[in-house]
Amino acid sequence: MRLVAKRAGFILSLLVCALGVGASHARADGTPPPTVIADGVQIGSVDVGGMSADQATAAVQQAYFARVVLHVGHRGVSVSPHHFHTFVPVGPAVQTALTAAADTTVRITPTVDTRLVAKWVKTLAGKTYRAPVAGAVILRHSRPVLTHAHPGRKLRPFPTRMLIRDAIVGGTRTVILAPLKKLTPTAAKAAPVIVIHRGSNRLYLYKGVRLLRVFPVATGQAAWPTPLGHFQIVVKQKNPWWFPPTQDSWAAGAKPVPPGPGNPLGTRWMGLSAPGVGIHGTDEPWSIGHSESHGCIRMQVPSAEWLFNRVRVGTPVFIIPS
């Protein structure tokens, strides 16, 4: 008898549980839940009115897991929300929508791993970074010209992360215009520029594009011509020593000369990026205006001292044939 009673009680409890479960999915008036969601009902940003539970589930997943598209300048990139371990509680939202009144919105709150978003944005910032290009000095028609500088850009990480997160959480998929910071380049300043006309033995000093002074100079003999091209001043020395170039036959047997009146370099030396070539004074003032040097550019000592005080290491030097 006790065993029969226990079995009867167990069966009764199962019936009660079954009735309870059925009641939880029924309407308040005891009618079964609808199989179609009422008109005008939204789950987050998705209109699911008139849909079945399966259709609503598919629509919400399609909207919230659609790829996020960004434009960085003229470059388009996209990323899947799955990349950020996005979780969207679709099931509970659809069950709520089935019993919701018409024209209501069921809230849904996706979660995103913000650390993964930050990591992805950092990588994107590195790939889309564009350095600014500073203005430069070029020679055109024997005169210096300052070229235009070009700005650079870099992605602004924090607002980009927020835009991506908001797009995923909100279920919206308009193209995101990634916020960029403009990088201003260094403009080409009105700095000194030297142009040496080898054929006419003249040195022109410009400040930017404005001509300041013209000096007669001596350039290289036919056997040791002054090199042509674009160089720059790499070293400046006051009262330099002169050391004979051991590789040149004309200096064979010569001894180093200390600073003083008989120094072949005068009192100032401005060495160029052309090996062994520089602008300097001279102890042979009669050579100025002629092709008399062994490749260097000679100036009168006062002129070399004046120029020395107005140029710097890095000053561009153009040597042209005319």
Secondary structure, DSSP 8 states (H G I E B T S, - for coil): -HHHHHHHHHHHHHHHHHHHHHHHTS-TTS----SS--TT-EETTEE-TT--HHHHHHHHHHHHTS-EEEEETTEEEEE-GGGGT-B--HHHHHHHHHT--TT-EE----B--HHHHHHHHHHHHHHH-B--B---EEEETTEEEE---B-EEEE-HHHHHHHHHHHHHHT----EE--EEEE------S-EEEEEETTTTEEEEEETTEEEEEEE-BEE-SSS----EEEEEEEEEES--B---TT-GGGTT---B-SSTT-TTTTEEEEESSTT-EEE--S-GGGTTSEEESSSEE--HHHHHHHHTT--TT-EEEEE--
